[in-house]
Amino acid sequence: MYDKKWSDDTIMKFINIYSSLEVLWNTSLPNYKNKHSRQMAIEKIATEMIVEGFGVSEIKSKINNICSAYCQEMTRQVHYV
């Protein structure tokens, strides 16, 4: 099992790797719906992160959590403007 509490540097590394793999977030790409391409991208994140016990299911969960937190923050920003 990996340490669920990450440093800011580790979070930024994860976000930078994720953002460089457009197939995971850019819905306009043809390969966005290609499960094999997305799986390869997620495996690349696991390889580059080098966090023991941080596999595909943990990566998918982390992506979901970060996206949810981002959406919540954007909703707050809209309500405060």
C-alpha positions as CSV (number, residue, x, y, z in Angstrom):
1,M,0.0,0.0,0.0
2,Y,1.3,3.4,-0.8
3,D,1.4,6.4,1.6
4,K,-1.8,8.3,0.9
5,K,-0.4,11.6,2.3
6,W,1.7,13.1,-0.5
7,S,4.0,16.1,-0.4
8,D,3.1,19.1,-2.6
9,D,6.1,18.2,-4.8
10,T,4.7,14.7,-5.3
11,I,1.3,16.0,-6.1
12,M,2.7,18.5,-8.6
13,K,4.8,15.7,-10.2
14,F,1.6,13.6,-10.6
15,I,-0.4,16.5,-12.1
16,N,2.5,17.3,-14.5
17,I,2.7,13.7,-15.7
18,Y,-1.1,13.5,-16.0
19,S,-1.3,16.8,-18.0
20,S,1.3,15.6,-20.4
21,L,-0.8,12.5,-21.3
22,E,-3.6,14.2,-23.2
23,V,-5.3,10.9,-24.0
24,L,-6.5,10.9,-20.4
25,W,-8.2,14.2,-20.4
26,N,-8.5,15.7,-23.9
27,T,-11.9,14.5,-25.1
28,S,-11.3,15.8,-28.6
29,L,-8.5,13.3,-29.3
30,P,-9.5,10.2,-31.3
31,N,-7.7,7.9,-28.7
32,Y,-9.6,9.4,-25.8
33,K,-12.1,6.6,-26.0
34,N,-9.5,3.9,-26.8
35,K,-9.2,1.9,-23.6
36,H,-5.8,0.4,-24.6
37,S,-4.3,3.9,-25.1
38,R,-5.7,5.1,-21.8
39,Q,-4.4,2.0,-20.0
40,M,-0.9,2.6,-21.4
41,A,-1.0,6.2,-20.3
42,I,-2.0,5.2,-16.8
43,E,0.8,2.6,-16.7
44,K,3.2,5.3,-17.7
45,I,2.1,7.4,-14.7
46,A,2.8,4.4,-12.5
47,T,6.3,3.9,-14.0
48,E,7.2,7.6,-13.7
49,M,5.9,8.1,-10.2
50,I,7.9,5.3,-8.7
51,V,5.7,5.1,-5.6
52,E,5.6,1.6,-4.1
53,G,2.1,0.1,-4.2
54,F,0.8,2.9,-6.4
55,G,-0.9,0.9,-9.3
56,V,-3.6,1.4,-11.8
57,S,-6.5,1.4,-9.4
58,E,-4.8,3.9,-7.1
59,I,-4.0,6.1,-10.1
60,K,-7.6,6.1,-11.3
61,S,-8.8,6.9,-7.8
62,K,-6.2,9.8,-7.5
63,I,-7.3,11.2,-10.9
64,N,-10.9,11.1,-9.8
65,N,-10.2,12.7,-6.5
66,I,-8.1,15.5,-8.0
67,C,-10.7,16.2,-10.7
68,S,-13.5,16.3,-8.0
69,A,-11.5,18.7,-5.9
70,Y,-10.9,20.9,-8.9
71,C,-14.6,21.0,-9.9
72,Q,-15.6,21.8,-6.3
73,E,-13.1,24.7,-6.2
74,M,-14.2,26.0,-9.6
75,T,-17.8,25.9,-8.3
76,R,-16.8,27.9,-5.2
77,Q,-15.0,30.4,-7.4
78,V,-18.1,31.0,-9.6
79,H,-20.3,31.5,-6.5
80,Y,-17.9,34.1,-5.0
81,V,-17.5,36.2,-8.1
